[in-house]
Amino acid sequence: MWGLSGAAAYADSVRVATWNSELTRKHPTLLLRDILRGGDDGVENAVDLIARAQPDILILQSFDFDLHGHALDAFADALAKAGWSMPHSFARPPNTGVMTDVDLDGDGRTHEPRDAQGYGWFAGQGGMAVLSRFPVMSDAVLDHSDLIWANLPWARLPQSGGQPAMTPDVRAVQRLSTTAHWQVPIKTPQGVLEVWTSHHTPPVFDGPEDRNGYRNADELRFWYRKLPTARAAFVLAGDFNLDPLRGDGQRAMMADVLSHPAVQDPRPTDDTGSLATADFERDIGRLRVSYVLPAACLRVEGSGLEWPRSTGGGLSRHALVWVDLRLGGRCKGAGG
């Protein structure tokens, strides 16, 4: 592990982090309740982890969305009480839990969690959010979350016996984004940094047609095809649910992104030297599924992984991934 695991190693660097918090509940308002009343192990572990890692910009996955942002505000307040203030935030309604009228998973039933645009028991379950110490330029955010998967000219849709595995009704409504695809500009003291972020479907829980595997790969391919168009300082970060070497999924897609000349891979590790960011225990063990990939023009001054102090019992199975960056210099537009 490079650098420091607490305060950023360099006072004038920007620490960007991503973490799958698994702070999700089966009913709306329950996450807000658990944050406000205190004593919840998952919430307390999350606050402890983030306060230790001290990111300047944090992308949270699997954090329930509510229309007025009450849960996110309450969580930011809890962080501030723990000594790490992140007063700026961004979140929009995710695709998770947004119900369709179509039998998306082909089980003969409709209006179940797998018939939503992204798996969910209610609209907003397991959403995504950005917390920041610096102002978020919300009016300039680019939100690609409503793109229809089949409408993209480069889409690689699943096949079964040489025929499309998705019915015309499914192809007409199925969005590419399981959760969201955002480009979020943030005004740091060194200039504007654009955060490209998403949280992808696990490439499992389907059939021999590998529907989720194809969707997972195309969610990542979306960014891969945008990388040559980048014109400013950016970082590609999130939980992509894909390890380039092990586990399920179209692993070559992750390897292609990691080797793209527009980005660099700092290869953050924990104290044991492991790159793995999630521990799925008996299912498959530890995999690298979360990433912070800065633009090649940015200077990396440190990186690492921070694990929660406790695991199991509904607590997050994921490590927080962080990278310290210095903006400016070679990146066009980095001066904001």
Buried (B, 14 or more C-beta within 10 A) or exposed (E): BBBBBEEBBBEEBBBBBBBBBBBBBEEBEBBBEBBBEEEBBBBBBBBBBBBBBBBBBBBBBBBBBBEEBBBBBBBBBBBBEBEBEBEBBBBBBBBBBBBBEBBBBBEEEEEBBBBBBBBBBBBBBBBBBBBBBBEBBBEEBEBBBEBEBBEBEEBBBBEEEEEBBBEEEBBEBBBBBBBBBBBBBBBBEBBBBBBBBBBBBBBBEBEEBBBBBBBBBBBBBBBBEBBEEBEBBBBBBBBBBBBBEEBBBBBEBBBBBBEBEBBBBBEBBBEEEBBBBBBBEEEBEBBBBBBBBBBBBBBBBBBBBBBBEBBEEBBBBBBBBBBBBBBBEEBEBBEB
